[in-house]
């Protein structure tokens, strides 16, 4: 009884201190110091908070498991240590069924729990918009990005009114500063966006850091990502898959703007005569079987 009373007296102040500490946390700290949030807690996309929640809650559970495990190891080492005057091994305990069942069931529950929450969130993240407000084809190439703003948003295809920009690989000076203008993906805030992810050559990975999500870009197989940007601002993006010698220079910018400014941007591309489908004359997949092209190396770029 005395031990239980001491435990209660210890748990109460610890709980109060923990509550006060959590109440004093900023949104950045509550989201595990992950990017994608402002000081007032505004998220970058409609999915950012869900991703950070899965990450942070998983670490809380794992930390609790670690603390309990370390405490049990310490308790066993102290309670069953060899006392002064004792010789030989302590009494050996074997086949403790309650303990063995506990050590089997608890990890199984944890694994199933992690799987269930991950599958739930993944199903939401991988659900594609059927008719988004905006559909952009992002093309990865060694070592830059092309962005095509498709006018057929339902099928995510380019028509005569589609516009595009072609990116150039980033260059740096002797101090490591970027000296070229990075390719920029412009998106309207609070409008549904669907990205069609395409690779021209090798496997790339499209990663907008603050959006807390990335997707691979496969050769000859399109991939898709749907989300809604919820905060105006500029974000950094990069290739997250080792794709060759200048992989580290495969960078881009994302600019989330008001819808009116987005339309003005598209008009500026039309005025520059960057319309229609992107010219893929240098596409490395142009001679795949079924395209009607020669299977020889002639025409490859």
ZIHULIN-V865643 format. One record per residue. N is the residue number from 1. SS is DSSP state (h for helix, s for strand, l for the rest). Layout:
# ZIHULIN-V865643
n->N ss->SS
n->N ss->SS
This chain:
# ZIHULIN-V865643
n->1 ss->l
n->2 ss->h
n->3 ss->h
n->4 ss->h
n->5 ss->h
n->6 ss->h
n->7 ss->h
n->8 ss->h
n->9 ss->h
n->10 ss->h
n->11 ss->h
n->12 ss->h
n->13 ss->h
n->14 ss->h
n->15 ss->h
n->16 ss->h
n->17 ss->h
n->18 ss->h
n->19 ss->h
n->20 ss->h
n->21 ss->h
n->22 ss->h
n->23 ss->h
n->24 ss->l
n->25 ss->l
n->26 ss->l
n->27 ss->h
n->28 ss->h
n->29 ss->h
n->30 ss->h
n->31 ss->l
n->32 ss->l
n->33 ss->l
n->34 ss->l
n->35 ss->l
n->36 ss->l
n->37 ss->s
n->38 ss->l
n->39 ss->l
n->40 ss->l
n->41 ss->l
n->42 ss->l
n->43 ss->s
n->44 ss->l
n->45 ss->s
n->46 ss->l
n->47 ss->l
n->48 ss->h
n->49 ss->h
n->50 ss->h
n->51 ss->h
n->52 ss->h
n->53 ss->h
n->54 ss->h
n->55 ss->h
n->56 ss->h
n->57 ss->h
n->58 ss->h
n->59 ss->h
n->60 ss->h
n->61 ss->h
n->62 ss->h
n->63 ss->h
n->64 ss->h
n->65 ss->h
n->66 ss->h
n->67 ss->h
n->68 ss->h
n->69 ss->h
n->70 ss->h
n->71 ss->h
n->72 ss->h
n->73 ss->h
n->74 ss->h
n->75 ss->h
n->76 ss->h
n->77 ss->h
n->78 ss->h
n->79 ss->h
n->80 ss->l
n->81 ss->l
n->82 ss->l
n->83 ss->l
n->84 ss->l
n->85 ss->l
n->86 ss->l
n->87 ss->l
n->88 ss->l
n->89 ss->l
n->90 ss->l
n->91 ss->l
n->92 ss->l
n->93 ss->l
n->94 ss->l
n->95 ss->l
n->96 ss->l
n->97 ss->h
n->98 ss->h
n->99 ss->h
n->100 ss->h
n->101 ss->h
n->102 ss->h
n->103 ss->h
n->104 ss->h
n->105 ss->h
n->106 ss->h
n->107 ss->h
n->108 ss->h
n->109 ss->h
n->110 ss->h
n->111 ss->h
n->112 ss->h
n->113 ss->h
n->114 ss->h
n->115 ss->h
n->116 ss->h
n->117 ss->h
n->118 ss->h
n->119 ss->h
n->120 ss->h
n->121 ss->h
n->122 ss->h
n->123 ss->h
n->124 ss->h
n->125 ss->h
n->126 ss->l
n->127 ss->l
n->128 ss->l
n->129 ss->l
n->130 ss->l
n->131 ss->l
n->132 ss->l
n->133 ss->l
n->134 ss->s
n->135 ss->s
n->136 ss->s
n->137 ss->s
n->138 ss->s
n->139 ss->s
n->140 ss->s
n->141 ss->s
n->142 ss->l
n->143 ss->l
n->144 ss->s
n->145 ss->s
n->146 ss->s
n->147 ss->s
n->148 ss->s
n->149 ss->s
n->150 ss->s
n->151 ss->l
n->152 ss->s
n->153 ss->l
n->154 ss->l
n->155 ss->l
n->156 ss->l
n->157 ss->s
n->158 ss->l
n->159 ss->l
n->160 ss->l
n->161 ss->l
n->162 ss->l
n->163 ss->s
n->164 ss->s
n->165 ss->s
n->166 ss->s
n->167 ss->l
n->168 ss->l
n->169 ss->l
n->170 ss->l
n->171 ss->l
n->172 ss->s
n->173 ss->l
n->174 ss->l
n->175 ss->l
n->176 ss->l
n->177 ss->l
n->178 ss->s
n->179 ss->l
n->180 ss->l
n->181 ss->l
n->182 ss->l
n->183 ss->s
n->184 ss->s
n->185 ss->s
n->186 ss->s
n->187 ss->s
n->188 ss->s
n->189 ss->l
n->190 ss->l
n->191 ss->l
n->192 ss->s
n->193 ss->s
n->194 ss->s
n->195 ss->s
n->196 ss->s
n->197 ss->s
n->198 ss->s
n->199 ss->s
n->200 ss->l
n->201 ss->l
n->202 ss->l
n->203 ss->l
n->204 ss->s
n->205 ss->s
n->206 ss->s
n->207 ss->s
n->208 ss->s
n->209 ss->h
n->210 ss->h
n->211 ss->h
n->212 ss->l
n->213 ss->s
n->214 ss->s
n->215 ss->s
n->216 ss->s
n->217 ss->s
n->218 ss->s
n->219 ss->s
n->220 ss->l
n->221 ss->s
n->222 ss->l
n->223 ss->s
n->224 ss->s
n->225 ss->s
n->226 ss->s
n->227 ss->s
n->228 ss->s
n->229 ss->s
n->230 ss->l
n->231 ss->l
n->232 ss->l
n->233 ss->s
n->234 ss->s
n->235 ss->s
n->236 ss->s
n->237 ss->s
n->238 ss->s
n->239 ss->s
n->240 ss->l
n->241 ss->l
n->242 ss->l
n->243 ss->l
n->244 ss->l
n->245 ss->l
n->246 ss->l
n->247 ss->h
n->248 ss->h
n->249 ss->h
n->250 ss->l
n->251 ss->s
n->252 ss->s
n->253 ss->s
n->254 ss->s
n->255 ss->s
n->256 ss->s
n->257 ss->s
n->258 ss->l
n->259 ss->h
n->260 ss->h
n->261 ss->h
n->262 ss->h
n->263 ss->h
n->264 ss->h
n->265 ss->h
n->266 ss->h
n->267 ss->h
n->268 ss->h
n->269 ss->h
n->270 ss->h
n->271 ss->h
n->272 ss->l
n->273 ss->l
n->274 ss->l
n->275 ss->s
n->276 ss->l
n->277 ss->l
n->278 ss->l
n->279 ss->l
n->280 ss->l
n->281 ss->l
n->282 ss->l
n->283 ss->l
n->284 ss->l
n->285 ss->l
n->286 ss->l
n->287 ss->l
n->288 ss->l
n->289 ss->l
n->290 ss->l
n->291 ss->l
n->292 ss->l
n->293 ss->l
n->294 ss->l
n->295 ss->l
n->296 ss->l
n->297 ss->l
n->298 ss->l
n->299 ss->l
n->300 ss->l
n->301 ss->l
